[in-house]
Amino acid sequence: MFTRIVSFALAFVFWQILALFLPPSIMPGPIETTVTLWNNLAAGDVLEHLWITLLRVFGGLALAMAIAVPVGVLMGVHRTAEGVLDVWVMVAMTIPSLCYALICFIWLGLNEFAAIVAIAVTAAPSIAINVWEGVKGIDVKLIQMARAYEAGRRQVFMRVLLPQVMPYIMASLRFGLGITWKITVFVELIGRPSGVGFKLFYWYQLADMKQVLAWTLLFTLVMLLIELVALKQLERYLFSWRPRVAA
């Protein structure tokens, strides 16, 4: 915890040093940005937009994980599936998020469902590749040993395969959360009348750098809160059985 606090303090010091050498219209300092964020919170406009963005983020992440995890596991355990799907997953990953967003909005309309689908299909290929690479690293000898002891398919999956795959799924969840945040802000910017991305674009059009940084600081703090409070605790719970490796 101490090292995290020191790293945050150093980041703010570096930010303040930059602000001393640049005009406020280009780089407002951390104090001015924090005051702006506080005034936005006091005005009552922030929480509504943040809540809408969070719903889109977690909706898109849930749909992306539901698509990507089965595809990644299938590619990792089945050679034929890997040969069929790997090219298409790579192609899907190279298509820009703008294309997915525009296609979803044209096909499904300018609504929440289209936004969540656009977020999910953009994030899913990267998550699938992460899971695929993880599953390929499974220790096959443990599965063979379980079969030698006449373990059933369910036991092999629950006791041998799943514990080895879970760290990669957890890593994919973290990775996917970061991706969906970025995509959500972009989708809101081009196609929704609410959310953090919408507010960022609004203040960008007014060339108000202080407000742009204030909204950026907001979702950065929220991401850190989700990581440290939710994901870290979930990771500790899921992997409490693993012995700690001392450096």
C-alpha positions as CSV (number, residue, x, y, z in Angstrom):
1,M,0.0,0.0,0.0
2,F,2.8,2.4,0.9
3,T,4.5,1.9,-2.6
4,R,1.1,2.6,-4.3
5,I,0.7,5.9,-2.3
6,V,4.3,6.9,-3.2
7,S,3.7,6.2,-6.9
8,F,0.5,8.2,-6.9
9,A,2.2,11.1,-5.1
10,L,5.1,11.1,-7.6
11,A,2.6,11.1,-10.5
12,F,0.9,14.2,-9.1
13,V,4.2,15.9,-8.5
14,F,5.2,15.2,-12.1
15,W,1.8,16.5,-13.3
16,Q,2.4,19.7,-11.2
17,I,5.9,20.2,-12.6
18,L,4.5,20.0,-16.2
19,A,1.8,22.5,-15.3
20,L,4.4,25.0,-14.1
21,F,6.0,25.1,-17.6
22,L,2.8,25.0,-19.7
23,P,-0.1,27.4,-19.9
24,P,-3.3,26.5,-18.0
25,S,-5.2,26.2,-21.3
26,I,-2.8,23.3,-22.3
27,M,-2.0,21.7,-18.9
28,P,-4.0,22.7,-15.8
29,G,-2.4,21.6,-12.6
30,P,-3.7,18.7,-10.4
31,I,-5.2,21.1,-7.8
32,E,-7.1,23.1,-10.4
33,T,-8.3,19.9,-12.0
34,T,-9.4,18.4,-8.7
35,V,-11.3,21.6,-7.8
36,T,-13.1,21.4,-11.2
37,L,-14.0,17.8,-10.6
38,W,-15.3,18.7,-7.1
39,N,-17.4,21.5,-8.5
40,N,-18.9,19.1,-11.1
41,L,-19.8,16.7,-8.4
42,A,-21.4,19.5,-6.3
43,A,-23.4,20.5,-9.4
44,G,-25.0,17.0,-9.4
45,D,-24.2,16.3,-13.1
46,V,-21.4,13.7,-12.7
47,L,-22.9,10.7,-11.0
48,E,-25.7,10.3,-13.5
49,H,-23.3,10.2,-16.5
50,L,-20.8,8.0,-14.6
51,W,-23.6,5.5,-13.7
52,I,-24.7,5.3,-17.3
53,T,-21.1,4.7,-18.5
54,L,-20.6,2.0,-15.8
55,L,-23.7,0.2,-16.9
56,R,-22.4,0.2,-20.5
57,V,-18.9,-0.9,-19.4
58,F,-20.1,-3.8,-17.3
59,G,-22.8,-4.8,-19.8
60,G,-20.3,-4.8,-22.7
61,L,-17.7,-6.6,-20.5
62,A,-20.2,-9.4,-19.5
63,L,-21.2,-10.0,-23.1
64,A,-17.6,-9.9,-24.3
65,M,-16.5,-12.5,-21.6
66,A,-19.5,-14.7,-22.5
67,I,-18.4,-14.7,-26.1
68,A,-14.6,-14.8,-25.7
69,V,-14.0,-17.2,-22.9
70,P,-15.7,-20.2,-24.5
71,V,-14.0,-19.4,-27.9
72,G,-10.6,-19.1,-26.2
73,V,-11.0,-22.3,-24.2
74,L,-12.2,-24.2,-27.3
75,M,-9.3,-23.0,-29.4
76,G,-6.9,-23.9,-26.6
77,V,-8.1,-27.5,-26.1
78,H,-9.2,-28.4,-29.6
79,R,-6.7,-28.3,-32.4
80,T,-9.4,-28.3,-35.2
81,A,-11.2,-25.4,-33.6
82,E,-7.9,-23.5,-33.3
83,G,-7.2,-24.0,-37.0
84,V,-10.7,-22.8,-38.0
85,L,-11.0,-19.9,-35.6
86,D,-7.6,-18.4,-35.0
87,V,-7.5,-16.5,-38.3
88,W,-11.0,-15.1,-37.8
89,V,-10.2,-14.0,-34.2
90,M,-7.1,-12.2,-35.5
91,V,-9.1,-10.6,-38.3
92,A,-11.8,-9.5,-35.8
93,M,-9.1,-8.0,-33.6
94,T,-7.6,-5.9,-36.4
95,I,-10.9,-4.3,-37.4
96,P,-11.1,-0.7,-35.8
97,S,-13.6,-0.1,-33.0
98,L,-15.1,2.7,-35.1
99,C,-16.2,0.1,-37.7
100,Y,-17.9,-2.0,-35.1
101,A,-19.6,1.0,-33.6
102,L,-20.9,2.4,-36.9
103,I,-22.1,-1.0,-38.1
104,C,-23.9,-1.7,-34.8
105,F,-25.6,1.7,-34.8
106,I,-26.7,1.3,-38.4
107,W,-28.0,-2.2,-37.9
108,L,-29.5,-1.9,-34.4
109,G,-30.2,1.9,-34.2
110,L,-28.8,4.6,-31.9
111,N,-29.7,2.8,-28.6
112,E,-28.2,1.2,-25.5
113,F,-28.3,-2.3,-26.9
114,A,-26.3,-1.3,-30.0
115,A,-23.8,0.5,-27.8
116,I,-23.3,-2.6,-25.6
117,V,-23.0,-4.9,-28.6
118,A,-20.4,-2.6,-30.2
119,I,-18.4,-2.6,-27.0
120,A,-18.6,-6.4,-26.6
121,V,-17.6,-7.3,-30.2
122,T,-14.7,-4.9,-30.1
123,A,-13.3,-6.3,-26.9
124,A,-14.1,-10.0,-27.4
125,P,-11.3,-10.9,-29.8
126,S,-8.5,-9.6,-27.6
127,I,-9.9,-11.4,-24.6
128,A,-10.3,-14.6,-26.6
129,I,-6.6,-14.5,-27.6
130,N,-5.6,-14.0,-24.0
131,V,-7.7,-17.0,-22.8
132,W,-6.5,-19.1,-25.8
133,E,-2.8,-18.5,-25.0
134,G,-3.5,-19.3,-21.3
135,V,-5.3,-22.6,-22.1
136,K,-2.4,-23.7,-24.3
137,G,-0.1,-23.4,-21.3
138,I,-2.1,-26.0,-19.3
139,D,0.0,-28.8,-17.9
140,V,-1.4,-31.8,-19.8
141,K,0.4,-34.3,-17.5
142,L,-1.9,-33.3,-14.7
143,I,-4.9,-34.2,-16.9
144,Q,-3.3,-37.5,-17.8
145,M,-2.6,-38.3,-14.2
146,A,-6.2,-37.5,-13.3
147,R,-7.4,-39.9,-16.0
148,A,-4.9,-42.6,-14.7
149,Y,-6.7,-42.3,-11.3
150,E,-10.0,-42.8,-13.2
151,A,-11.3,-39.3,-12.6
152,G,-14.5,-38.5,-14.5
153,R,-14.8,-35.7,-17.0
154,R,-16.5,-33.4,-14.5
155,Q,-13.8,-34.0,-11.9
156,V,-11.0,-33.4,-14.5
157,F,-12.7,-30.2,-15.5
158,M,-13.4,-28.9,-12.0
159,R,-10.3,-30.1,-10.2
160,V,-7.6,-30.0,-12.9
161,L,-8.6,-27.9,-15.9
162,L,-10.5,-25.0,-14.3
163,P,-7.9,-24.2,-11.6
164,Q,-5.3,-23.8,-14.3
165,V,-7.5,-21.7,-16.5
166,M,-8.9,-19.4,-13.9
167,P,-5.8,-17.2,-13.5
168,Y,-5.9,-16.5,-17.3
169,I,-9.7,-15.8,-17.1
170,M,-9.0,-13.4,-14.3
171,A,-6.2,-11.7,-16.2
172,S,-8.6,-11.5,-19.2
173,L,-11.3,-9.9,-17.0
174,R,-8.8,-7.2,-16.0
175,F,-7.6,-6.8,-19.5
176,G,-11.1,-6.7,-20.8
177,L,-12.2,-4.1,-18.3
178,G,-9.5,-1.8,-19.5
179,I,-10.5,-2.3,-23.1
180,T,-14.2,-1.8,-22.5
181,W,-13.6,1.4,-20.6
182,K,-11.8,2.9,-23.6
183,I,-14.3,1.5,-26.2
184,T,-17.3,2.7,-24.1
185,V,-16.0,6.3,-24.0
186,F,-15.4,6.2,-27.7
187,V,-18.9,4.8,-28.4
188,E,-20.5,7.4,-26.2
189,L,-18.5,10.1,-28.1
190,I,-19.9,9.2,-31.5
191,G,-23.3,7.8,-30.8
192,R,-24.8,8.5,-27.3
193,P,-26.2,11.7,-25.7
194,S,-25.0,10.7,-22.2
195,G,-22.0,9.3,-20.3
196,V,-18.4,10.2,-19.6
197,G,-17.5,10.0,-23.3
198,F,-20.3,12.4,-24.2
199,K,-19.2,14.9,-21.6
200,L,-15.5,14.6,-22.7
201,F,-16.5,15.4,-26.3
202,Y,-18.7,18.3,-25.1
203,W,-15.9,20.0,-23.3
204,Y,-13.4,19.2,-26.1
205,Q,-15.7,21.1,-28.5
206,L,-15.5,24.1,-26.0
207,A,-11.6,23.6,-25.8
208,D,-11.9,23.5,-22.0
209,M,-8.8,21.5,-21.0
210,K,-9.6,21.8,-17.3
211,Q,-12.9,20.0,-17.7
212,V,-11.4,17.4,-20.1
213,L,-8.8,16.5,-17.5
214,A,-11.4,16.6,-14.7
215,W,-13.6,14.0,-16.4
216,T,-10.4,12.0,-17.3
217,L,-9.4,12.0,-13.7
218,L,-12.9,10.9,-12.7
219,F,-12.9,7.6,-14.6
220,T,-9.2,7.0,-13.8
221,L,-10.1,7.1,-10.1
222,V,-13.1,4.9,-10.7
223,M,-11.0,2.4,-12.5
224,L,-8.4,2.3,-9.7
225,L,-11.3,1.8,-7.2
226,I,-12.7,-1.1,-9.2
227,E,-9.2,-2.7,-9.4
228,L,-8.1,-2.3,-5.8
229,V,-11.5,-2.8,-4.1
230,A,-13.3,-5.3,-6.3
231,L,-10.9,-7.2,-8.5
232,K,-8.0,-7.5,-6.0
233,Q,-10.4,-8.9,-3.4
234,L,-12.0,-11.3,-5.9
235,E,-8.6,-12.5,-6.9
236,R,-7.6,-13.2,-3.3
237,Y,-10.8,-15.1,-2.8
238,L,-10.5,-17.2,-5.9
239,F,-6.8,-18.1,-5.5
240,S,-6.6,-18.3,-1.7
241,W,-5.6,-22.0,-2.2
242,R,-2.4,-21.0,-4.0
243,P,0.8,-20.8,-1.9
244,R,2.5,-17.4,-1.9
245,V,5.8,-17.2,-3.7
246,A,8.4,-15.4,-1.7
247,A,10.9,-13.4,-3.7
